Amino acid sequence: MALTLTFCGGGDTVTGSNFLIEGARGKMLVDCGIEQGRDFVEKEMYAPFPYDVPSLDALVITHAHLDHIGRAPKLMREGFKGKVYVTPPTRDLMDIMLRDSARILAENARSHGIPAMYDDRDIDALMSRIETVEYHKEWIAAPGLSCIMRNTGHILGSGSVRITDEDGTGLALTGDIGATPNVYLRDAEAIDDADVMVMESVYGDRKNTEKGDRVPELRDALKRALARGGTILIPAFSLERTQLMLYEFSNLMDAGEIPRIPVYLDSPLAIKATEVYEKYAENYFRPEAVEELHHEKSLFKFPFLKETTSREASMAIWQDHGPKIIMAGAGMSHGGRIGRHEQKYLPDPTTTLMIVGYQAPGSPGRLLQDGVKHVRIDKKDVHVRATIESFSGWSAHADRDGLLDFAHMAQPRAKTIFTALGEPSSARFLAQRIHEYLGVTAIVPEKNQKWEITKVGAKRLS
């Protein structure tokens, strides 16, 4: 029996990563994410998984973003008895991310009068199944299926997964691929030993701002915002984006390029995530970043940073009437503390909202990015008079050129490349470029499609 791959999630959409891989004797999942930008209680999200959960031998998680882990505790309710394989940083980040997710899910479920998708007991059960793995060390994940993970430079602990069956057929799934170079994370590593590769395509049709241009772009936008005299809001992605922005704010203030104004990190989740970043810095950061860490003691904390963990401290931010930066979750403005700040500050024309990450279609963040003048945030209609600034160079995802380079590094072995985990237009654009530039079969998969994976490529089964 050849390997088979089913796109249970990740086809036709950026989020909801969930891939089923079956061999002659073993069966495993890669990722089990939630689809973001959608109603948390949407029927499809609560429906049983489209596979027999008790028969699964393993789950491999590429990284700790919710669109890759957000439904994993639900597996426990459906009888999962296998092992969960993650890198050590991903284990720590998963724990805080999932517990925060459980809280939000519970609030949404109560408001709709239905049971929550999962709770802390399910998370405890999931975490008890974890076995940590290091990059480049091969292990047996399921009968007849061996795996190896490599760094993808997306967030701390992120990795691609290459799966090999007993016949030597190699299937790789990239998870998310980081933009290169990162100022402190190590670069994504090539996958050159897979016959078929599933790669992300979030920015498959877009060119990001050059790394050398993005800091001046941020500096100039901050100066414009400060000239308006109002509050600067930044919806915070707790993993990677927050840490990167803190790093650059510190540098800009130290260099005297922007005034030393208060920066409120109003996200208990982001605060905890930053602690995990610092915990693993010695082993997972670039050598030059480690050297800087030894000199500065912290890459992410500075005198004008104010961390607010309690609700009372969050509410007290409004008593600061001077210029300030507020970074708060969630990154797509679809929940969390940022919603409360947006309700207060978006109607004020002196406010600046800075959007520094991908915004899923339909999310409040995407609507704001598209220029709407009225938006519904946490069940309240908000009139938008603030200035909206969008930045493309701060994404933790590789852009179209970086993705094409990554696909090129998979040659000459890779015979088929699937462009998944992207909006359909982005996935199609990247697939076309791969085919034209590299002469490789490139396919845009659809949800629930099943494919046979062999040494000569992929063949659709259903």
C-alpha positions, -999 to +999 in steps of 0.1 A: +000+000+000+013+034-010+012+064+013-021+084+011-026+120+020-060+135+028-065+173+031-089+173+060-080+210+065-057+234+048-072+232+013-089+263+000-081+282+031-051+297+051-061+283+085-073+250+099-042+229+091-052+192+094-036+165+072-042+127+075-014+105+063-019+067+060+007+040+053+005+002+050+004-002+088+003+032+105-019+063+105-011+098+117-021+134+116+000+165+109-016+194+127-051+198+141-059+235+138-089+257+140-102+279+111-097+315+122-118+344+110-149+322+114-176+320+141-161+299+170-194+280+173-199+274+136-213+239+131-184+226+110-159+234+137-178+214+163-186+185+141-168+151+145-135+148+127-138+132+092-116+102+102-116+075+129-098+092+158-092+061+179-073+044+151-047+072+148-012+063+160+002+098+162-002+136+159+027+157+148+024+195+154+044+218+132+041+248+155+020+264+182-003+288+163-040+281+169-047+274+132-023+244+136-032+233+172-066+248+180-087+216+177-061+192+190-077+189+225-110+179+208-092+147+196-091+136+232-129+138+235-132+116+204-109+089+217-074+097+206-049+073+222-017+080+202+013+101+209+018+138+202+052+149+188+064+185+191+096+204+196+103+215+232+094+252+226+062+241+208+052+221+239+055+251+262+038+275+238+010+250+231+001+248+268-004+286+271-020+290+237-046+262+242-056+273+277-062+308+264-082+293+235-103+272+259-112+303+278-124+321+247-142+290+234-160+287+268-171+323+267-185+319+231-201+286+239-219+301+270-232+330+249-247+305+224-260+281+251-239+251+239-211+230+255-175+242+249-154+224+222-129+213+250-117+224+284-086+223+306-091+186+313-088+178+276-057+200+273-042+182+303-049+148+286-033+161+253-002+175+270+003+141+288+007+124+254+035+147+242+069+134+234+094+162+224+116+158+194+146+177+183+154+190+148+172+165+125+167+135+147+146+108+130+120+088+150+092+063+144+059+081+147+036+053+137+041+017+125+060+019+092+062+057+092+093+075+103+096+113+107+122+140+109+116+177+116+136+207+104+134+243+114+112+266+093+121+299+109+084+309+113+081+311+151+100+297+180+101+259+176+084+257+143+093+228+120+085+210+088+078+173+089+092+147+064+075+113+066+090+082+051+072+049+046+087+014+045+093+017+007+113+049+011+087+072-003+091+106+012+062+131+019+070+165+034+046+190+050+062+224+056+038+239+081+044+276+078+076+289+063+093+320+079+104+351+062+142+353+058+162+366+075+147+369+109+166+392+133+168+365+160+153+332+148+174+309+126+165+306+089+142+280+074+160+248+064+156+232+030+137+199+024+156+180-003+146+144+006+108+143-003+091+130-034+060+151-027+058+183-007+029+202+008+039+238+013+021+269+026+011+297+002-002+325+025+018+351+006+022+331-026+010+361-047+026+389-028+060+406-023+067+417+012+085+449+020+122+443+020+137+437+054+160+467+051+130+489+044+106+478+070+121+495+101+123+529+084+087+523+073+077+516+109+097+545+122+080+569+097+045+556+105+051+560+142+062+596+137+031+603+116+010+587+143+027+607+171+021+639+151-016+632+153-013+632+191-034+601+197-031+565+207-014+539+186-032+505+186-015+473+174-035+441+173-010+416+187-003+381+174+011+367+207+037+345+190+065+361+170+049+393+159+047+407+194+083+397+202+095+412+169+077+445+174+091+448+210+126+442+197+123+469+171+106+494+195+134+490+219+160+496+192+142+527+178+139+542+213+175+535+222+186+551+190+165+582+196+146+577+164+112+578+182+103+594+215+104+571+246+066+568+251+049+541+271+044+508+253+016+488+269+018+450+263-018+444+273-018+406+267-012+380+294-008+355+266+019+375+248+037+382+281+038+344+288+049+337+252+077+362+255+090+344+286+091+311+266+110+329+238+136+340+264+137+305+280+148+289+247+169+317+232+203+301+239+195+270+218+171+283+191+182+319+183+208+330+158+243+332+172+244+370+168+211+373+187+224+352+215+254+374+217+232+405+218+211+388+245+241+383+267+250+419+264+215+434+267+201+408+292+168+409+272+159+413+236+122+421+243+120+442+275+130+479+279+123+506+305+092+521+287+075+487+284+045+482+307+031+447+310-005+445+321-017+411+332-048+419+352-081+433+339-077+462+364-043+471+349-057+469+314-086+492+323-062+517+339-044+522+305-072+546+296-062+569+324-029+576+305-040+605+283-007+610+266+007+594+235+011+557+239+013+524+221-011+496+231-004+461+219-032+437+227-046+405+215-061+392+192-041+397+160-072+398+137-092+419+161-116+390+165-114+387+203-094+396+233-085+429+249-078+447+216-115+448+209-122+469+240-094+494+230-107+495+194-142+503+206-128+533+226-102+546+203-112+539+167-139+566+166-111+591+175-094+607+144-062+611+163-059+573+167-037+552+145-044+514+141-013+496+128-020+462+112+012+442+110+000+407+101-022+385+079-059+392+083-083+364+074-112+372+051-142+382+071-123+390+103-127+425+118-090+431+111-095+424+074-125+447+072-105+474+089-076+468+066-099+471+036-111+506+048-145+501+062-160+530+081-181+509+104-171+476+119-187+452+145-163+444+173-174+422+202-211+427+193-208+465+192-209+486+161-179+509+159-175+540+138-140+541+124-124+576+121-089+564+130-060+562+105-053+526+094-017+517+086-009+483+071+026+468+069+036+439+047+072+434+058+065+422+093+049+389+084+063+358+098+055+341+065+078+339+035+066+359+005+061+348-031+099+349-039+108+332-007+083+305-013+095+299-048+131+297-035+120+271-009+103+251-036+135+253-057+155+239-028+133+208-029+145+199-063+154+177-080+137+150-059+102+166-054+080+155-083+048+171-070+043+202-049+009+210-034+003+247-026-020+246+005-027+268+035-034+299+014-063+317-001-073+301-034-059+330-055-026+330-036-023+292-039-030+292-076-005+320-083+022+302-065+014+269-081+016+285-115+050+301-107+064+268-095+053+251-127+066+278-149+099+285-132+108+250-120+090+227-144+075+208-115+039+195-112+022+219-088-013+213-075-038+234-056-056+209-034-092+211-022-106+202+012-112+165+017-093+154-014-074+122-010-041+115-029-018+086-034+018+095-027+046+076-045+082+081-056+070+095-089+045+120-075+009+122-065-023+107-079-057+117-069-079+090-054-111+110-044 
